[in-house]
């Protein structure tokens, strides 16, 4: 999935930057090395650690700010006059993450502590120490790093707001169009279908009352009228759903199964895995898959039993609905509107849908929907 690939790319980028900064600091430290004594080795370790710590700056920006700051103070105290490059990267990351107050406070402490760290090395007098500290972390660079982080944070915030505004506008236009279509369907079809249905019902009733044989064509018209009325009513209810009422989701699946039992179908519900939060779109789609599958079983499958299975897996949600109806292996199913709608919903979420006869008889609908794991 695109989000997973984006995370991998970010992790690789962060690792490359951390390695590059660590290498730069270490090379710079080696160029100012005075001897092979243990303090030099300690300073080299601090230079390397300060750079490599940047690999985690997105996950823990404040912690990395503190780590890189302490490493900078440490190798300054060890006698390494090396710019605090890693700390500047950490300042940028912390401000970008929105930790402005903490970053300013930490930077003030750094500016105050660096001269004393340089003096502790015993290599410079007071005036030289302050000059070396200004070279290690110039105020202008510090301000630039913070300003860059704040600028990018504001740009990302504006981009998020613009995206949210576009989504809201598109949703509003879709709602208006959906209601318009519902009104048109209601005005143009409901009355005519109702007349056909009523006339067919009356004709069948009169024929039976007179003791006449009811023509098969008339019975077919009556059944078609009933089916058309049900389909039109369901379509209008879907189109008029403007999300003002609470949306249906996985919490309402037991109600669907119970209604199927009430209608005479021996239906069971099995939930596997630990219940976890799922995105709203996945929640609604899972409900619609179960709803449409049970509806198809009741109308077309001539089944006695049906099983609904919901499985929570790492990064995915599994929905499977099986029946023991008249579908047989090798029979090619004719995709109706309901099945096509399910496939479109699943595909839009990046999932997979399989709908086919089972080897032991009956029909099976199996959908796997991706679920982003939130931290």
NORHU-V609662 format. One record per residue. N is the residue number from 1. RES is the residue in one small letter. OMEGA is omega in whole degrees, -180 to 180 (999 if undefined). Layout:
n:N res:RES omega:OMEGA
n:N res:RES omega:OMEGA
This chain:
n:1 res:x omega:-173
n:2 res:x omega:-179
n:3 res:x omega:178
n:4 res:x omega:178
n:5 res:x omega:179
n:6 res:x omega:179
n:7 res:x omega:179
n:8 res:x omega:179
n:9 res:x omega:179
n:10 res:x omega:180
n:11 res:x omega:179
n:12 res:x omega:179
n:13 res:x omega:179
n:14 res:x omega:178
n:15 res:x omega:180
n:16 res:x omega:179
n:17 res:x omega:-180
n:18 res:x omega:180
n:19 res:x omega:180
n:20 res:x omega:179
n:21 res:x omega:179
n:22 res:x omega:179
n:23 res:x omega:180
n:24 res:x omega:180
n:25 res:x omega:-178
n:26 res:x omega:178
n:27 res:x omega:178
n:28 res:x omega:178
n:29 res:x omega:179
n:30 res:x omega:-179
n:31 res:x omega:179
n:32 res:x omega:-179
n:33 res:x omega:-177
n:34 res:x omega:-178
n:35 res:x omega:179
n:36 res:x omega:-177
n:37 res:x omega:-178
n:38 res:x omega:176
n:39 res:x omega:178
n:40 res:x omega:179
n:41 res:x omega:177
n:42 res:x omega:179
n:43 res:x omega:177
n:44 res:x omega:179
n:45 res:x omega:179
n:46 res:x omega:177
n:47 res:x omega:-179
n:48 res:x omega:-178
n:49 res:x omega:180
n:50 res:x omega:179
n:51 res:x omega:-177
n:52 res:x omega:179
n:53 res:x omega:-178
n:54 res:x omega:178
n:55 res:x omega:-178
n:56 res:x omega:-173
n:57 res:x omega:178
n:58 res:x omega:-176
n:59 res:x omega:-177
n:60 res:x omega:-174
n:61 res:x omega:-179
n:62 res:x omega:178
n:63 res:x omega:180
n:64 res:x omega:175
n:65 res:x omega:179
n:66 res:x omega:-178
n:67 res:x omega:-179
n:68 res:x omega:177
n:69 res:x omega:179
n:70 res:x omega:177
n:71 res:x omega:179
n:72 res:x omega:178
n:73 res:x omega:-178
n:74 res:x omega:-178
n:75 res:x omega:170
n:76 res:x omega:179
n:77 res:x omega:178
n:78 res:x omega:176
n:79 res:x omega:179
n:80 res:x omega:-180
n:81 res:x omega:-176
n:82 res:x omega:179
n:83 res:x omega:-178
n:84 res:x omega:-176
n:85 res:x omega:-178
n:86 res:x omega:180
n:87 res:x omega:178
n:88 res:x omega:175
n:89 res:x omega:-180
n:90 res:x omega:176
n:91 res:x omega:179
n:92 res:x omega:-178
n:93 res:x omega:-178
n:94 res:x omega:178
n:95 res:x omega:178
n:96 res:x omega:179
n:97 res:x omega:176
n:98 res:x omega:-178
n:99 res:x omega:-175
n:100 res:x omega:-177
n:101 res:x omega:179
n:102 res:x omega:-179
n:103 res:x omega:179
n:104 res:x omega:-180
n:105 res:x omega:180
n:106 res:x omega:-179
n:107 res:x omega:176
n:108 res:x omega:178
n:109 res:x omega:179
n:110 res:x omega:-179
n:111 res:x omega:180
n:112 res:x omega:-173
n:113 res:x omega:-176
n:114 res:x omega:178
n:115 res:x omega:180
n:116 res:x omega:176
n:117 res:x omega:178
n:118 res:x omega:178
n:119 res:x omega:-178
n:120 res:x omega:179
n:121 res:x omega:179
n:122 res:x omega:-178
n:123 res:x omega:-173
n:124 res:x omega:171
n:125 res:x omega:-173
n:126 res:x omega:-178
n:127 res:x omega:179
n:128 res:x omega:-178
n:129 res:x omega:179
n:130 res:x omega:179
n:131 res:x omega:179
n:132 res:x omega:179
n:133 res:x omega:177
n:134 res:x omega:177
n:135 res:x omega:-179
n:136 res:x omega:-179
n:137 res:x omega:180
n:138 res:x omega:-177
n:139 res:x omega:-179
n:140 res:x omega:179
n:141 res:x omega:179
n:142 res:x omega:179
n:143 res:x omega:-180
n:144 res:x omega:180
n:145 res:x omega:178
n:146 res:x omega:180
n:147 res:x omega:178
n:148 res:x omega:178
n:149 res:x omega:180
n:150 res:x omega:180
n:151 res:x omega:-180
n:152 res:x omega:178
n:153 res:x omega:179
n:154 res:x omega:179
n:155 res:x omega:178
n:156 res:x omega:179
n:157 res:x omega:179
n:158 res:x omega:178
n:159 res:x omega:178
n:160 res:x omega:179
n:161 res:x omega:179
n:162 res:x omega:178
n:163 res:x omega:179
n:164 res:x omega:178
n:165 res:x omega:179
n:166 res:x omega:180
n:167 res:x omega:179
n:168 res:x omega:179
n:169 res:x omega:179
n:170 res:x omega:178
n:171 res:x omega:180
n:172 res:x omega:178
n:173 res:x omega:179
n:174 res:x omega:178
n:175 res:x omega:180
n:176 res:x omega:179
n:177 res:x omega:180
n:178 res:x omega:178
n:179 res:x omega:178
n:180 res:x omega:178
n:181 res:x omega:179
n:182 res:x omega:178
n:183 res:x omega:-180
n:184 res:x omega:179
n:185 res:x omega:-180
n:186 res:x omega:-177
n:187 res:x omega:-171
n:188 res:x omega:-172
n:189 res:x omega:-172
n:190 res:x omega:-177
n:191 res:x omega:-177
n:192 res:x omega:180
n:193 res:x omega:178
n:194 res:x omega:179
n:195 res:x omega:179
n:196 res:x omega:-178
n:197 res:x omega:-179
n:198 res:x omega:-180
n:199 res:x omega:179
n:200 res:x omega:179
n:201 res:x omega:-180
n:202 res:x omega:-179
n:203 res:x omega:178
n:204 res:x omega:-180
n:205 res:x omega:-179
n:206 res:x omega:-180
n:207 res:x omega:180
n:208 res:x omega:179
n:209 res:x omega:179
n:210 res:x omega:-178
n:211 res:x omega:-180
n:212 res:x omega:176
n:213 res:x omega:-179
n:214 res:x omega:180
n:215 res:x omega:179
n:216 res:x omega:180
n:217 res:x omega:180
n:218 res:x omega:176
n:219 res:x omega:178
n:220 res:x omega:178
n:221 res:x omega:-180
n:222 res:x omega:-180
n:223 res:x omega:178
n:224 res:x omega:178
n:225 res:x omega:177
n:226 res:x omega:-179
n:227 res:x omega:179
n:228 res:x omega:179
n:229 res:x omega:179
n:230 res:x omega:-179
n:231 res:x omega:-180
n:232 res:x omega:179
n:233 res:x omega:179
n:234 res:x omega:179
n:235 res:x omega:-180
n:236 res:x omega:178
n:237 res:x omega:179
n:238 res:x omega:-179
n:239 res:x omega:-178
n:240 res:x omega:179
n:241 res:x omega:-177
n:242 res:x omega:178
n:243 res:x omega:176
n:244 res:x omega:175
n:245 res:x omega:-179
n:246 res:x omega:-178
n:247 res:x omega:176
n:248 res:x omega:-179
n:249 res:x omega:-177
n:250 res:x omega:180
n:251 res:x omega:-179
n:252 res:x omega:180
n:253 res:x omega:177
n:254 res:x omega:178
n:255 res:x omega:177
n:256 res:x omega:-179
n:257 res:x omega:180
n:258 res:x omega:178
n:259 res:x omega:177
n:260 res:x omega:177
n:261 res:x omega:179
n:262 res:x omega:-180
n:263 res:x omega:176
n:264 res:x omega:180
n:265 res:x omega:178
n:266 res:x omega:-173
n:267 res:x omega:178
n:268 res:x omega:179
n:269 res:x omega:178
n:270 res:x omega:179
n:271 res:x omega:-177
n:272 res:x omega:178
n:273 res:x omega:-179
n:274 res:x omega:-178
n:275 res:x omega:-180
n:276 res:x omega:179
n:277 res:x omega:177
n:278 res:x omega:177
n:279 res:x omega:-177
n:280 res:x omega:-179
n:281 res:x omega:178
n:282 res:x omega:179
n:283 res:x omega:-179
n:284 res:x omega:-179
n:285 res:x omega:178
n:286 res:x omega:178
n:287 res:x omega:-178
n:288 res:x omega:179
n:289 res:x omega:179
n:290 res:x omega:-179
n:291 res:x omega:-177
n:292 res:x omega:180
n:293 res:x omega:179
n:294 res:x omega:177
n:295 res:x omega:179
n:296 res:x omega:179
n:297 res:x omega:-179
n:298 res:x omega:-174
n:299 res:x omega:-167
n:300 res:x omega:-167
n:301 res:x omega:-174
n:302 res:x omega:-176
n:303 res:x omega:175
n:304 res:x omega:-178
n:305 res:x omega:176
n:306 res:x omega:178
n:307 res:x omega:177
n:308 res:x omega:-180
n:309 res:x omega:178
n:310 res:x omega:-178
n:311 res:x omega:177
n:312 res:x omega:-179
n:313 res:x omega:177
n:314 res:x omega:177
n:315 res:x omega:-178
n:316 res:x omega:175
n:317 res:x omega:-178
n:318 res:x omega:174
n:319 res:x omega:180
n:320 res:x omega:179
n:321 res:x omega:-179
n:322 res:x omega:174
n:323 res:x omega:179
n:324 res:x omega:-175
n:325 res:x omega:-172
n:326 res:x omega:179
n:327 res:x omega:-177
n:328 res:x omega:178
n:329 res:x omega:-180
n:330 res:x omega:178
n:331 res:x omega:-179
n:332 res:x omega:-179
n:333 res:x omega:176
n:334 res:x omega:-176
n:335 res:x omega:176
n:336 res:x omega:-178
n:337 res:x omega:-179
n:338 res:x omega:-180
n:339 res:x omega:177
n:340 res:x omega:178
n:341 res:x omega:177
n:342 res:x omega:-178
n:343 res:x omega:179
n:344 res:x omega:179
n:345 res:x omega:-178
n:346 res:x omega:-180
n:347 res:x omega:-180
n:348 res:x omega:180
n:349 res:x omega:-180
n:350 res:x omega:-179
n:351 res:x omega:-179
n:352 res:x omega:179
n:353 res:x omega:174
n:354 res:x omega:179
n:355 res:x omega:-175
n:356 res:x omega:176
n:357 res:x omega:178
n:358 res:x omega:180
n:359 res:x omega:-179
n:360 res:x omega:-179
n:361 res:x omega:-177
n:362 res:x omega:-174
n:363 res:x omega:-179
n:364 res:x omega:173
n:365 res:x omega:-178
n:366 res:x omega:180
n:367 res:x omega:175
n:368 res:x omega:-176
n:369 res:x omega:179
n:370 res:x omega:-180
n:371 res:x omega:177
n:372 res:x omega:178
n:373 res:x omega:-180
n:374 res:x omega:-180
n:375 res:x omega:999
